[in-house]
């Protein structure tokens, strides 16, 4: 799903984006998109559509009628409406109904974190040059702080986060961070639909020395800020 990126986006996978270079765990494998397998899994779990209305009913011990979920997204998300339509149309194929609801960003934050008064939300993160901040939203302590949108808590993940924070060998730290990304993909606290790149333009008549490989002025990679010089 790269809706609204004018063809510049790329499929999502890990919480760490490719723009962070070797911190991105490109070896992690995504789940296959398979409608038939998804339906089979719900069948096996006991979710049936007994009344034929296209929506599976909840299990007898669950406090709900059927698999109908609210999908909230912020009003300042320009792609939110179309993205929610895609989710709605796709989930309908497995007997799951989605009701899109757009909210003011502050209202969405209020129901999200740490209230967790939502079913599904679409949310976005920007990145620092180092992945520690992004990966930090998934540690247990951030549930109470309000930085965790998912309520995810895994002590093993927390231990890896602590380890990468004190590891002074870069290669060893990269390996730990890759393991953390694999853990998040396995446990699925987030589904990353796509990565949205930063599009930039700059003048070569005022500054020279621009890096030609993946040039950016964004926080993801501030290398150009130390390389460029005023043009003579």
Secondary structure, DSSP 8 states (H G I E B T S, - for coil): --TTTTT--EE--SSS-GGGGGGS-TT-------HHHHHHHHHHHT---TT-SSS-B--TTSS-SBSEEEEEEETT-TTHHHHHHHHHHHHHTTT-EEEEEEE-HHHHHHHHTTT---SEEE------SSTHHHHHTTSTTHHHHT--SS----HHHHHHHHHHHH---HHHHHHHHHHHHHHHHHHTS----EE--------TTTEE---SSS---STT-THHHHH-EE--
